[in-house]
Structure formats: structure tokens, C-alpha cells
Amino acid sequence: MSQVVVMGVTGCGKSTVGLLLAHALEVPFVDGDSLHPQANIDKMAQLIPLTDEDRWPWLVDVGAWLAEHRTGGVVACSALKRSYREAIRASAPNVVFVHLAAPQQVLEERVRTRAIAEGHFAGPGLLDSQYMALEDLTPDEGGLVIDVTTTSAPAVAQAAATEIAGR
């Protein structure tokens, strides 16, 4: 059973790596963005950072999706704070968090390019608040951190799949 949250700030590759990881693990995938209520999407599109109050219902939905996929599933979800991860873990106690990490300046360019090319709602203006909110995984959380600065998404997904399979 592999219940996984691919986490990190906007632009780190959560959706791409999550989809590839789900394929490698042969489990369903959902982009956590699709679980956001429309009000959250509207705020992010206006570059208004979400508050904890905005996030709690969404985090409950992320945990519920994992709970519905007891035999395995991968969710792309920022899960920036430990309290957010604990909210998800309340519904999916065996979830593994895979943090895709990179310096902010690396991701700013990626986000800018994505916003122009794809019209993605989360622009580079959200990165400052997300890096300020980000709390690194701690050893007792049982997750893993993968540097995505120069590693391709397929290589990151394969490294995560190998690590998860070895648990």
C-alpha cells in the first residue's frame, strides 16, 4: 500500500512528479489543486495567499481522498506546514510525504514560464508567502526530501518510487 503526498511550493513539479510516481507505483493520482474550493482558486489567481482558514477544508478533502484510496494513491499537495501534514495524516496515517525542494530563485523562473505558457493560476507572486510558510519535514514524519534543482521529473519520480518501495 502506497499513500503518498508529493509536496512543496508552487512550481516544484508536484503534479508532474506525482503523476509519474503514481504510474510507477500503479496507483491512482489526483492533483490536489482540483480538490480546492473555487474560492481558493479565485484567491490564488489574484495572487492572494491562502490563509489557514482557507486551507483546512481543502486539507480535509486531501486526507479524505487518500482514505478512499486505502490500497494506494498519490496526491500533489503543497502540505507546507507540519500542521497541514498532520491534518492529512489524521485520515491517512501511513501516508508518505515526498518533499520536492529547490531554491526559490530556481522556481521563480519555472513558475513565470508556466504562467505564460499554460495560464496556470499560481504565479510567481505566491512563492514569497509559500517559502515563508514552508516547514521542512522532520525525521519523525517519515518522509523524504528530493532536490529538484537539476534533476528531471522522471528521475525524481523513479527515485521516490524506489525509496517508497523499499519501506
N, C-alpha and C positions, 0 to 999 in steps of 0.2 A: 504494500500500500504506500503510495507516494502522494501526500498532500503537500503542495508547495506554493509559497508566495514568492514571486520574483519581485523584489522591492528596490526602491531607490528614487532619486529625484527625477523630475521630468527630463526626458532626453537621454537617459542612461541605457535605453534599449529594453525596457521591461517587456513590452508587447512582443517585439521580435524574438528576443531570447525565450520568453515564456512560451510562445507558440512552438519554437524549435524544441524546447525542452519537453513540452507535452508530447510532441511527436516521438521524441526519443524514448520517453517513459511509457508511451502508448496509453495515455490518459487524456481526458477532455481538457480544453483550455478555455478560459474566459478572460477578456481584458476587463480589469476592474473598472475602467472608465465607463464601460457600458452599464455598470451597476449604480453609477451616480444618479441621484435625482436630477431632473432638469435644472432646478435652481442652482445646484452646484456647478453644472456645466456652464450655465449662463454667467455665473460669477467668474469662473476661471477664464472664460472667453473675454471678459472685460479686464483681465489681469488683476482681479481682486482675490487675494489669498483667502482660502477657506479657513474658517475658524474650527476649533474642536467641535463646537456645536453642529457645524455643517457636516463634519466627518463622521460623528458617531453612528447615525442611521446607515450610512454607507458601509462602515466597518462591520456592522451587524450583518448587512447583506453579504459582504465578502465571506464572513465566517459561515453564514447560512449556506452559501453556495458550496463551500468546502464540505460542510456537514452532509449535504445532499450527495456528495461525491466521495463517500467513505472509502471506496476502492481506489481512489486516486483522482487527482485533478490539479491543474496549475492555474493560478490566478496572477495576473500582473496587477500589482497594487503598491502604491508608494510606501505605505506602512512606515512612515518616517520616525515615529516615536515609539518607544517601548510600550507605552500605554495603548497605542493603536494595535501593536502586535499582540499584546495581552488580550485585547478585545476580540481579535480574530481567533486566538488560541482558545478562548472560552468555548467556542463552538467546534474547534478542530484542534484538540490538544496535542496531536502528533505532527502538526504542520512544521515543515522545514522552511526557514526564510533564507532566500538567496539574495544577498545584497550586491547589486551591480554598482560599483564605486568608480568614480573618476573625479579629477579636479574640476571645479566649477568652470574655469575658462575653456576647458575642452568641451564641456556640454553646452555652453552658451552658443558656440558656433553650430553644433548639431541641431539645437532647438531652433535657432534662427533659420537654418536651411530647411528644416522640416516644416516650419510655419509657412514659409514661402512656397515650398513645393507641394505640400499636402493640405494646407489650410488648417492645420491642427489647432485646436482651441487653446492649448497651453503654450504660450510663448515664452521667450527668454526672461520676461519681466517677473515670472513666477520663481525663477531659480534662487534669487536672494532669499526670499522667505522660506523656501524649501530647505536650503542649506542651513539656515538659522534654526529650523525646527528639527533637522536630522539628528537623531541619536543613534550612534553606532551600535551594532549588535554586540552584546556582551557574551562571554563564553557560556554562561548558564542558559542562554537562549537556544543553543544547539544549531545555530545557522552557519552559513558560510559566506565569505566575502570574496568577490571576484573583481579584480581591477579590469575595467573595460576601456581603458585609455587607448590601447593599441590593439587589443585582441578582437578578432572578428566575432560576430554574433554566433555563427555555427560553432566556433571553437569554445566560446563561453558556455553555450548550451551543452556541448559534449562534456566539458569539464564538470559542470554542475550535475549532469546525469551520472557520470562516473562516481562522483562523490556521494550522491544520494543512493545509488545502487549498492555502494559499499557499506552503508549504515545498517 
